Structure formats: structure tokens, C-alpha cells
Amino acid sequence: MSLAPAVPPDAASVEWRNPRGHFYFFFLFAIAATTGTLLADSILTLALKAEQIDPDRSTTILSIVVAVGGLTSLVAYPLIGRLSDRTTSRLGRRRPYLLAGAALIGAGSVLVVVAPNTALLTVAFVIVGTGCVAATVAASAIVPDQYAPEHRGTPSSMVGLGAPIGAVLGLFLAQLVQPHLAAMILLPAGVAVLALVLLSLVLTDSPQPREKDQVKIGLGTFWVNPVRFPSFGLAWFSRLFIFLGVAAVNAYQAFYLIDVQHVDQATVGTTIFLATLILTAVSLIFAPIAGKISDRIGRRKPFVIVAALIFAAGLAMVTVATSIPAFFLAIGVLGLGQGSTSRSTSPWSPRCCRTRPTRARTSA
């Protein structure tokens, strides 16, 4: 979960470039491809790789790999974001992290393919995840770097669309080459590497002036006291637990489909791709509808409660589904709950942020 990029303190004196046209394509392509690589691994290929390493311990292997990778990302997001803000490289502030992300994704994905045991697979996924974090943080920070406040709507929407589009893109590429596991891992990763390199080439990224305190990371920047600012704390924790539910379904989806729904392992990628497509489509349809209604009536809490109930119903339907159509229906209900809650529980909602301290906005 990342925090919104900061507006430069001297924003009034910045000469905004406001790139458009072909830049929009490369920008969205990079974000979607990066997210697609991470989600293709998390939802599909890591489970198949764990099965390949040890069929009897595959769920344990997957749990270890995903847990360590997730914890690493929690640290990497704010740390890399802060470092990126203070980078004074001749290549600029963001380009080094786009290229580093591409290199880590490529190297980590190769290591995932050849990993013979749990330890090496965990290291490989940490490398891939760190590369995705570096690339995502750098790409997201391009919005306040390059665009004047009145022109940030379109690129900001591309950042938001990167996750759902990326999930569909990554799984689509992976299932195209099933059941060849190495190709399922390397194809989405290769596309992400290409997309990040292309974005770094079209990006005009001026070097950042050196600051006196650039060595100080300032960990206090990333802390918001949930007791002092309860609205922000409740919104943040509600989204955390919502996406814990999503992660639980995603991480073990391949095992569930193979062991419970008896889907052929050689074609399970196609079933997961269709499920992700349903989840994404329903969420994208209902998120703006819920947001507009919430804005119109000026209330958030009813939508949070209803979304939680819908989400719980979807999770219950997944556990009792006895066929693939029933599973797809349950996924659709999850998408409805996710779409309904995405706007109303956002920590960046204006009503939620009224008491939130300015200092907590960072680029990570």
C-alpha cells in the first residue's frame, strides 16, 4: 500500500512539462506491466512453482514466500520513495529507479525459474517485489514531478488503473504460454522490463539539486498516530483488512481450483485469468458509481458497512462454491464489494483527510 506523492515544496516556481500524447501510452504501459508481473507471480506462477518444488508442502512454501515478500515490500515502499525524492543522480530522480526496477524484475524472475528450494524462491520473489516497488514508486512520482495540479487528473487515473489492468495483462500473458512454467514467469517479466526501459527513455527527468539533509531518511515522515487522527487510522486499517481478504483468495486460488474444483493444472491459468477479468470488470464498474453516490449524499460510513457485508458474502460464497460458474459468481460478488469500498475507505478521501497531518504525505 503506497502513500501519495508529495507536491514539491517550491511548486509555485516549477515549470511543469505536462507531457501528453505518446507519453501517456508509455506511462500506463509501464505501470500496468509492472503490476501485471507481480500479480501474475502472486496469483498464479508462484503456486505452480511451489508445487514443482515439493507437492506435499506447496501451500507452506507459498505462504512463506508471499509473507516474506509482502513484509519486504512494506519496508521498501516508504524507504525507496524517500530515497527517490532525494536522489541527485545525473539521470534524474526517477529514471534510476525505473531502470533498477527493470533490472531487479528481470534478474529475480530468472531466479524464480531456476529456484530449487523454498529459500532461494523466497529470495527470488523478494528481488522481483523490490523491483516492482522501485518501478511503481518512481512511476507514481512522475505525476507531481511532471504535471501542474490542474493537469494531474488523467495521469493520476492511469496510476489507479494500473493495478486492475495489470492484473488482467499479466495473467493473460502467463496463460498464453501455459503449461510451460518458465515461459509463464518470464513473459510477463520481459514485457515489464521492456515497458520500464521505454518509459525511462521517453521521460525527461532533470537532476535534483543536492540538499543539506539528503542523507537523513526521516522515518517520522511515515508515521501517523491513529489515536490522534482516528478517521485516517480507521480508513487505513479497514483497507488493510479488505486487501488481506483479497490476498487470501488470490494467493491460494490456483490450489483451490486444482484441488477443490478439479481444474487441470495445465489450464488453471485460463480459469484464473477469467476470474481476475470478472473481478476487475465488476470493481471498475461499481467503484465510480459508489464514489459518485457517496459524494452526492456526503456520507462514507454506510458504504463502508455495506461493502464489508458484500465482501464477507463473497468470501463465504467462495468457500461453498461447488462448480466453476458458482466460483465465478462469488468472484463477481467480491468485485462488487471491492469496488464499493475502494472510494469510501480511501485514506485520501477529502472527508477522511481533513484531520490528517500534511507531513505524512510522502512519495512512497
C-alpha positions in Angstrom: 0.0 0.0 0.0 1.7 3.2 -1.1 1.3 6.8 0.0 0.5 9.6 -2.4 3.5 11.5 -3.9 4.3 14.9 -2.3 3.9 18.2 -4.2 7.3 19.8 -4.3 7.7 22.5 -1.7 8.6 25.0 -4.4 5.7 24.0 -6.6 4.9 27.6 -7.4 8.3 28.1 -9.1 8.3 24.8 -11.0 8.0 24.9 -14.8 5.7 21.9 -15.5 6.3 19.9 -18.6 2.8 18.3 -18.7 3.8 15.6 -21.2 0.9 14.1 -23.2 0.3 12.1 -26.4 2.6 9.1 -26.7 3.9 9.6 -23.1 0.5 8.6 -21.7 0.8 5.2 -23.5 4.3 4.5 -22.2 3.3 5.7 -18.7 0.3 3.4 -18.4 2.1 0.6 -20.1 4.9 0.7 -17.6 2.6 0.8 -14.6 0.3 -2.0 -15.9 3.1 -4.3 -17.0 5.0 -3.9 -13.6 1.8 -4.6 -11.6 1.0 -7.5 -14.0 4.3 -9.2 -13.3 3.9 -9.0 -9.6 0.3 -10.2 -9.7 0.9 -13.0 -12.2 3.6 -14.3 -9.8 1.4 -13.8 -6.7 -1.8 -15.3 -8.1 -0.6 -18.0 -10.4 3.0 -18.8 -11.1 4.4 -18.9 -7.5 1.8 -21.5 -6.6 2.8 -23.7 -9.6 6.4 -23.2 -8.8 5.8 -24.3 -5.2 4.0 -27.4 -6.5 7.0 -28.1 -8.7 9.5 -27.8 -5.8 7.5 -30.0 -3.3 3.9 -31.1 -4.0 3.4 -32.2 -0.4 4.5 -28.8 1.1 3.4 -26.5 -1.7 0.9 -24.4 0.4 3.5 -24.0 3.2 6.1 -22.9 0.6 3.8 -20.4 -0.9 2.8 -19.0 2.5 6.5 -18.4 3.4 7.4 -16.8 0.0 4.4 -14.5 -0.1 4.7 -13.5 3.6 8.4 -12.6 3.4 7.8 -10.8 0.1 4.9 -8.8 1.5 6.8 -7.7 4.6 9.8 -6.7 2.5 7.5 -4.5 0.3 6.1 -2.8 3.4 9.6 -1.6 4.2 10.6 -1.0 0.6 7.7 1.4 -0.3 8.5 4.2 2.1 12.2 3.7 2.0 12.6 3.7 -1.8 10.1 6.6 -2.1 12.1 8.7 0.3 15.4 7.9 -1.4 13.9 8.6 -4.8 12.8 12.1 -3.6 16.4 12.9 -2.5 18.3 11.3 -5.4 20.7 13.7 -7.1 21.9 11.4 -9.9 22.6 12.9 -13.3 20.0 10.6 -14.7 17.4 12.4 -12.6 15.3 11.4 -9.6 13.0 8.8 -11.1 14.9 7.2 -14.1 17.5 5.4 -11.9 14.6 3.6 -10.1 12.8 2.8 -13.3 15.9 1.1 -14.6 16.8 -0.5 -11.3 13.3 -1.9 -11.2 13.6 -3.3 -14.6 16.9 -5.0 -13.7 15.6 -6.5 -10.5 12.4 -7.8 -12.1 14.4 -9.4 -14.9 17.0 -11.0 -12.6 14.5 -12.0 -9.9 12.2 -13.7 -12.5 15.1 -15.7 -13.9 15.9 -16.8 -10.3 12.3 -17.8 -9.7 12.5 -20.1 -12.7 15.7 -21.9 -11.5 15.0 -21.8 -7.7 15.3 -25.4 -6.4 14.1 -24.8 -2.9 12.0 -22.5 -0.6 14.9 -20.3 0.5 16.0 -19.4 -3.0 12.4 -19.0 -4.2 11.8 -16.6 -1.3 14.9 -14.6 -2.2 13.9 -14.5 -5.9 10.4 -13.2 -5.1 11.8 -10.5 -2.7 14.0 -9.3 -5.6 11.1 -9.2 -8.0 8.9 -7.5 -5.5 11.6 -4.9 -4.6 12.0 -4.2 -8.4 8.2 -3.7 -8.7 8.2 -1.4 -5.7 11.1 0.7 -7.1 9.4 1.0 -10.5 5.9 1.7 -9.1 7.2 4.4 -6.7 9.2 6.1 -9.5 6.3 5.9 -12.0 3.8 7.2 -9.5 6.0 10.2 -8.5 6.2 11.3 -12.2 2.7 12.8 -11.7 3.6 15.5 -9.3 7.1 15.9 -10.9 5.8 16.5 -14.4 2.3 17.8 -14.2 0.8 21.0 -12.9 -2.0 20.4 -10.4 -4.8 21.2 -12.9 -3.4 18.6 -15.3 -2.9 15.7 -13.0 -6.4 14.1 -13.4 -5.5 11.9 -16.4 -2.1 10.6 -15.3 -3.4 10.1 -11.8 -6.2 7.9 -13.2 -3.6 5.9 -15.1 -1.8 5.2 -11.8 -5.1 3.9 -10.4 -6.0 1.9 -13.4 -2.5 0.3 -13.5 -3.4 -2.4 -10.9 -6.6 -3.8 -12.4 -5.3 -3.5 -16.0 -2.0 -5.0 -14.9 -3.7 -8.0 -13.2 -5.5 -8.8 -16.4 -2.5 -8.2 -18.6 -0.1 -10.3 -16.5 -2.4 -13.2 -16.2 -3.4 -13.0 -19.9 0.3 -13.2 -20.9 1.0 -16.1 -18.5 -1.9 -18.2 -19.6 -1.0 -17.7 -23.3 2.1 -19.9 -22.8 0.8 -22.4 -20.2 1.7 -25.1 -19.2 5.3 -24.1 -19.7 6.1 -22.6 -16.3 9.4 -20.9 -17.2 7.6 -19.0 -20.1 4.7 -18.2 -17.8 7.1 -16.5 -15.4 9.4 -14.8 -17.9 6.9 -13.5 -20.5 5.2 -11.0 -18.2 8.5 -10.1 -16.6 10.1 -9.5 -20.1 7.2 -7.2 -21.0 7.6 -5.3 -17.8 11.3 -4.8 -18.3 10.6 -3.5 -21.9 7.9 -1.2 -20.7 10.1 0.3 -17.9 13.1 0.8 -20.2 10.8 2.6 -22.8 9.4 4.9 -20.1 12.8 5.8 -18.9 13.8 6.7 -22.5 10.8 9.0 -23.1 10.9 10.6 -19.7 12.5 14.0 -19.3 13.9 13.8 -15.8 16.1 16.6 -14.6 18.7 16.1 -11.9 17.5 17.1 -8.4 19.6 19.8 -6.6 21.6 18.5 -3.6 20.0 19.2 -0.2 21.9 19.6 3.0 19.9 16.9 4.8 19.6 14.4 2.0 21.3 11.6 4.0 18.6 11.8 6.7 15.8 9.4 5.8 13.4 10.8 8.4 11.3 7.8 9.5 9.0 10.0 11.4 7.7 11.2 8.0 5.8 7.9 7.5 4.0 7.8 10.9 0.5 9.0 11.5 -0.8 8.5 15.1 -4.1 6.5 14.7 -5.2 7.7 18.1 -4.7 11.4 17.4 -6.1 11.0 13.8 -8.8 8.2 14.2 -10.5 8.8 10.8 -7.3 8.2 8.9 -6.4 5.2 11.1 -9.8 3.5 10.7 -9.7 4.1 6.9 -6.2 2.7 6.6 -6.8 -0.4 8.7 -10.1 -1.1 7.0 -8.4 -1.1 3.6 -5.6 -3.3 5.1 -8.0 -6.0 6.2 -10.1 -5.7 3.0 -7.0 -6.5 0.9 -5.9 -9.2 3.3 -9.1 -10.9 2.2 -8.3 -10.3 -1.4 -4.8 -11.6 -0.9 -6.1 -14.8 0.8 -8.2 -15.6 -2.3 -5.6 -14.6 -4.8 -2.6 -16.4 -3.2 -4.3 -19.8 -2.8 -6.6 -19.5 -5.9 -4.6 -21.9 -8.0 -4.5 -24.6 -5.3 -8.2 -24.1 -4.7 -9.1 -24.5 -8.3 -6.9 -27.6 -8.8 -7.7 -29.4 -5.5 -11.3 -28.4 -4.9 -12.7 -27.6 -8.3 -10.6 -30.2 -10.1 -9.3 -27.8 -12.8 -6.5 -29.2 -14.9 -3.2 -27.8 -13.8 -2.2 -27.3 -17.4 -5.1 -24.9 -18.0 -5.6 -23.4 -14.5 -4.1 -20.1 -15.7 -7.0 -19.6 -18.1 -9.5 -20.0 -15.3 -7.6 -17.6 -13.0 -7.4 -15.1 -15.9 -11.2 -15.2 -16.4 -11.8 -14.9 -12.6 -9.5 -11.9 -12.5 -11.2 -10.4 -15.5 -14.6 -10.7 -13.8 -13.3 -9.2 -10.5 -11.6 -6.3 -12.3 -14.6 -5.5 -14.5 -17.1 -5.5 -11.7 -14.8 -3.5 -9.5 -14.2 -0.9 -12.2 -17.9 -0.6 -12.9 -19.1 -0.1 -9.4 -16.2 1.9 -7.9 -17.1 5.2 -9.7 -20.8 4.6 -9.1 -20.3 4.1 -5.4 -18.0 7.2 -5.3 -20.5 9.4 -7.0 -23.4 8.4 -4.8 -21.2 8.8 -1.7 -20.1 12.2 -2.8 -23.7 13.2 -3.6 -25.1 12.2 -0.2 -22.0 13.3 1.7 -21.7 10.0 3.6 -18.9 7.4 3.7 -19.9 5.1 6.7 -23.0 3.5 5.1 -20.9 2.5 2.1 -18.1 1.0 4.3 -20.7 -1.1 6.1 -22.5 -2.3 3.0 -19.2 -3.0 1.2 -17.9 -5.1 4.2 -21.1 -7.2 4.2 -20.9 -7.7 0.4 -17.3 -8.7 0.7 -18.0 -11.1 3.5 -20.8 -12.7 1.4 -18.4 -13.1 -1.5 -15.8 -14.8 0.7 -18.4 -17.1 2.1 -19.6 -17.9 -1.5 -16.1 -18.8 -2.5 -15.8 -21.4 0.4 -19.0 -23.2 -0.6 -18.8 -23.0 -4.4 -19.3 -26.4 -5.9 -18.7 -25.5 -9.5 -16.7 -23.1 -11.7 -19.8 -21.0 -12.5 -20.5 -20.7 -8.8 -16.9 -19.7 -8.2 -17.1 -17.0 -10.9 -20.3 -15.7 -9.3 -18.6 -15.5 -5.9 -15.7 -13.6 -7.5 -18.1 -11.2 -9.0 -19.6 -10.5 -5.6 -16.1 -9.9 -4.2 -15.5 -7.4 -7.1 -18.7 -5.6 -6.1 -17.6 -5.3 -2.5 -14.1 -4.2 -3.5 -15.5 -1.6 -5.9 -17.9 -0.3 -3.4 -15.2 0.1 -0.7 -12.4 1.4 -2.8 -13.5 5.1 -2.7 -15.3 5.2 0.6 -12.4 3.8 2.7 -9.7 5.6 0.9 -7.3 7.4 3.3 -7.1 10.1 0.7 -10.8 10.9 0.6 -11.3 14.6 1.4 -13.6 13.8 4.3 -11.1 11.3 5.7 -8.1 13.6 5.3 -9.5 16.7 6.9 -7.6 15.9 10.1 -4.6 14.2 8.5 -1.3 15.9 9.0 0.4 17.3 5.9 3.8 15.9 6.9 2.6 12.3 6.3 2.4 12.8 2.6 5.4 11.2 1.0 6.4 9.8 -2.3 6.5 6.2 -1.2 
